[in-house]
Amino acid sequence: MSNALRPASYPGPPFPNEERPGQREAPGIASLAAENVTFAYAGKPVLQEVSLELRRAEWLALLGPNGGGKSTLLRVMAGLLSPQRGRVVLEGRPLAKVSSWLRGQTLAFLPQSGPYPEELTVEEVVRLGRTPHLGLLGREGQADQEAVGWAMEQTQVREFRSRPLSTLSGGERARVMLARSLAAKPKYLLLDEPTAHLDLHHQAEFLCLLSGLRQQGIGVLTVMHDPNLARQADRVAFLAEGRIVAQGEPQEAITQELLSHIYGPMVRVHPVEGQPVVILGGSNSGAQRPRRPD
Ligand SMILES: Nc1ncnc2c1ncn2[C@@H]1O[C@H](COP(=O)(O)OP(=O)(O)OP(=O)(O)O)[C@@H](O)[C@H]1O
């Protein structure tokens, strides 16, 4: 493993010594859960009766076809969109009743794309991640500086720390935005396609980072498209046409039947050393275009 993105432990105590969701009302329920969530954009239904639970210290990968509602579900679980029916529960408390301040300390959400603060330097962007932890005067303490340094190290962006965001490549920028989310030191991390711009080396490093985050008790929910990466998650869930159509351990959930049903016949699942490996393609003739199921 290279010198960064390693599962180094976070400096200092994991969380400030303050009341947090779950401490009083429902001890032991260490999860962020969507319960029977139904959501529509201006009357257009996107999520229908969706229930999904992200537990502490696990990596849950959310997959499914384009437009299936994954990003919308992530936004609902982050408290950025309010469901028309159902609710999101953070460690036993309805998320809607958790103050935005506490929410910011407990949950971090990384969207699929900008807008990005292009003119800020990398370090300034990562420091923004500490905003929910700063007091009324906005003064940074040693814990904030340590968290920023730790987050930059974990994501291998320290070397760019003085450069404006606008000068970075897509993959470098993606790592900076991930660092900003990490700097908040949340209990739950919601990442929308975090590997989309990463090369293979940084995808591998990202997997190591996730393993370290889980060891520190952080629950991570990632939206992603590649089942071969998602296979390394603790659990996977598939969302299609606004419904969870399968979830479970990757070895059991990623099946030929399911993937053909969701993506069509050109997606093949082969068992390799007991793991489902997904490959794409059929005949080389190119004569037949893949058809998705109706
Ligand atoms: N702000 C919005 N207003 C209206 N419709 C929206 C809005 N955002 C998303 N949608 C629609 O909601 C549906 C679900 O979108 P969403 O982004 O949640 O899907 P997704 O599963 O994340 O897709 P992808 O894999 O392509 O990123 C799509 O049909 C999309 O066009």
The ligand as a MOL file (V3000), in Angstrom:
LIG
                    3D

  0  0  0     0  0            999 V3000
M  V30 BEGIN CTAB
M  V30 COUNTS 31 33 0 0 0
M  V30 BEGIN ATOM
M  V30 1 N -34.2640 17.9680 -9.2910 0
M  V30 2 C -34.9910 17.1130 -10.0370 0
M  V30 3 N -36.1640 17.4780 -10.5750 0
M  V30 4 C -36.9250 16.6280 -11.3190 0
M  V30 5 N -36.5490 15.3500 -11.5790 0
M  V30 6 C -35.3810 14.9280 -11.0750 0
M  V30 7 C -34.5430 15.7700 -10.2820 0
M  V30 8 N -33.4480 15.0770 -9.9220 0
M  V30 9 C -33.5890 13.8490 -10.4660 0
M  V30 10 N -34.7460 13.7510 -11.1500 0
M  V30 11 C -35.2800 12.5620 -11.8530 0
M  V30 12 O -35.4900 11.5620 -10.8480 0
M  V30 13 C -35.1250 10.2950 -11.3570 0
M  V30 14 C -34.0860 9.6640 -10.4180 0
M  V30 15 O -32.9040 10.4420 -10.4860 0
M  V30 16 P -31.6360 10.0780 -9.6250 0
M  V30 17 O -30.5900 11.1000 -9.9200 0
M  V30 18 O -32.0440 9.9040 -8.2250 0
M  V30 19 O -31.2440 8.6480 -10.2330 0
M  V30 20 P -29.8930 7.8220 -10.1080 0
M  V30 21 O -30.3010 6.4170 -9.8340 0
M  V30 22 O -28.9720 8.4490 -9.1490 0
M  V30 23 O -29.3370 7.9400 -11.5860 0
M  V30 24 P -27.8330 7.8750 -12.1730 0
M  V30 25 O -27.3510 6.4510 -12.0180 0
M  V30 26 O -28.0460 8.2090 -13.6250 0
M  V30 27 O -26.9910 8.8860 -11.4700 0
M  V30 28 C -34.6210 10.5050 -12.7740 0
M  V30 29 O -35.6790 10.2180 -13.6510 0
M  V30 30 C -34.2870 11.9820 -12.8230 0
M  V30 31 O -34.4810 12.5070 -14.1210 0
M  V30 END ATOM
M  V30 BEGIN BOND
M  V30 1 1 1 2
M  V30 2 1 2 3
M  V30 3 2 2 7
M  V30 4 2 3 4
M  V30 5 1 4 5
M  V30 6 2 5 6
M  V30 7 1 6 7
M  V30 8 1 6 10
M  V30 9 1 7 8
M  V30 10 2 8 9
M  V30 11 1 9 10
M  V30 12 1 10 11
M  V30 13 1 11 12
M  V30 14 1 11 30
M  V30 15 1 12 13
M  V30 16 1 13 14
M  V30 17 1 13 28
M  V30 18 1 14 15
M  V30 19 1 15 16
M  V30 20 2 16 17
M  V30 21 1 16 18
M  V30 22 1 16 19
M  V30 23 1 19 20
M  V30 24 2 20 21
M  V30 25 1 20 22
M  V30 26 1 20 23
M  V30 27 1 23 24
M  V30 28 2 24 25
M  V30 29 1 24 26
M  V30 30 1 24 27
M  V30 31 1 28 29
M  V30 32 1 28 30
M  V30 33 1 30 31
M  V30 END BOND
M  V30 END CTAB
M  END
